[in-house]
Amino acid sequence: MSPAEAAIRIEELTRELNEYNYQYYVLANPSVSDYDFDQKLKELEALEQQFPQFLDPDSPTQQVGGDITQRFKTVRHRWSMLSLGNTYSEQELRDFDERVRKAIGNDFEYVCELKFDGLSISITYENGILKQAVTRGDGTQGDEVTTNVRTIRSIPNRLKNNGYPDLFEIRGEIFMHRPAFQRLNNERIENSEMAYANPRNFAAGTIKLQDSAEVARRPLDCFLYFLYSDNRNKLFKNHWDSLQAIKKWGFHVCEHTLLCRSIDEVLAFITKWEEQRLSLSYDIDGIVIKVNDYGQQEELGFTAKSPRWAISYKYKAEQVETVFQSVSYQVGRTGAVTPVANLKPVLLAGTTVKRASLHNANEIIRLDLHEGDTVYVEKGGEIIPKVMGVNFLKRVAGAQPIIYPSTCPQCSTLLVRKEGEAVHYCPNDEGCPPQIVGRMQHFISRKAMDIEGMGHETIDTFFKQGLLRNITDIYTLKDKQDVLVRLERFGQKSIDNMLAGIEKSKEKPFEKVLFALGIRYVGETIAKKLAAHFKNIDALASASKEEIESVHEIGERIAESVNEYFAEEVHHSQIELLKRHGLQLALIVDETEHLSDNLLGKTFVISGVFEQFSREELTALIEGHGGKLLSSISGKLDYLVAGDKMGPSKLAKAEKLGIPIISEQDLLQLVANTD
Ligand code: IVH
């Protein structure tokens, strides 16, 4: 390769790798397999060695990636968080073993560990108490996420037994078990919230949440795998002994860790887990091999980026080739159009795969997908497999590219795509059949109106029969019994049961009805927040975008969507009809709850997790005594009621403004004192 060609290739690889790094670390949404990433990085490294004149100090080969965001305090690591060298073949691993032998001789052991596919964390303990937890960031400094990490049940806030150093740092991997991921992600999909692609992204997204109460609701776990302290070498001879001690102090250490005496034992461990990895409840992407003895680790030392005494062996994600047959465009209840590839059935990781996700129009362009292409399909922690790429060598001559449709495949309306969004929507929400049916199915679902005796298929049949056109028609079914009895498979008993279920749904509280309306981005939690704040649908319907946004944790995207919903006349007439049918479109205010005027004129903000009362109870207490709740901290605020795990930025703001910070006990005192 000539220097000129090398310069062009180096520039190209640098640009690609930087983009991959950004997608991996910042968006937590990798667009390339680890294998492909490492191949490109290796190619760049080799070129930079051959042509050092083109080595850029900011080259991806000189960095370890970064995930620092703006919202958390940035903290320097006491011991930098290095990454590990990767190997992909037996030969590369034997080369590593050879290098180790050359440096320290033949008398040593390896500790083999699973390589957990999560996000790494460094936790500091002082005198047995958890003091600080920091993400890896760029390896030198990371985000301080202590409050969120404290909510993880398998990470002790206070250590057990004794014998631990006064001050130490422990490293580990935070992750989510696959069954929990699937359950929570399904809930998100049901609530039309953004779904995560895999458990690692879910865990990464969770640890970066500002609301630690929400973190606490999501079941994260953490395996710890490394100890740092100034006096570590006095306490333990080797890594293995430190792991045994860590376990005794109350940390979660993976039980599959193994002490090996030769590289062949290491290779047997690798093969065993390559076969059995799917039987684990969490994702692993390889094996980590560490020289056990601390003295020998020191002898081996470090390169600029990683230790010479450890390496990882990465499994290739299970990938198969198959023929792509067609694309189905599914239209969801919110009008989002999702392309799904139909494939020639193929066996992958123990199941037959017929369909794979294509995400959106950009993805189809990125893949450069053509009719009849042979594609690579991969399965990670995802629910449905992904099309990773096209085998261009097998492209059929003259094959036409796949063009994303410009109109809705169900109702032919021109599709729209908002600026900055990847997803296309069909805007014909009142006339597009899958949207109408999907909305009604959502309305009756368990978490919404929970109508007994009515299922998804009932809605489908009734829609086809012309009995239902929108959610309000559900409440007119009782007047159409003569038609109902004539339908196949509908006996009088099931009709009675269904009508009773419909009547009963009228008792559902406002927040459920609001969720049931199916406003885009208004999931269960958001509906609860909006209902508690606005108290009735009319107040919400007439609220400005800014007013909606001022509600705790409601962002611009949600506020905009609520506004758009109420901008449509048809929704107002539907709501009027629902009111007439007797549905709860306002909170039921119990007059007896007015307890006193002791807090009259006082304003409060509630934040954090409380021991004795729930947030709703505290709200009722404050309002019952005449106090008012505000959505954000400002100079106008009288009190901040602070629980555990509240965001550090809020606390700092209140302190800066000199606002009294009170506990739930103080609040009770306040109510009683003024009596
Ligand atoms: S040891 C210097 N052990 O893999 C020691 N890392 O590429 C470095 N990882 O950033 C870490 N499982 O996030 C170690 N059993 C394990 C691991 C592990 C997963 C991750 C970790 C690290 C990356 C290294």
Boltz pocket constraint, residues with backbone or C-beta under 6 A from the ligand:
constraints:
  - pocket:
      binder: B
      contacts: [[A, 82], [A, 83], [A, 84], [A, 85], [A, 113], [A, 114], [A, 115], [A, 116], [A, 117], [A, 118], [A, 119], [A, 120], [A, 136], [A, 172], [A, 173], [A, 225], [A, 226], [A, 288], [A, 307], [A, 310], [A, 312]]
      max_distance: 6.0
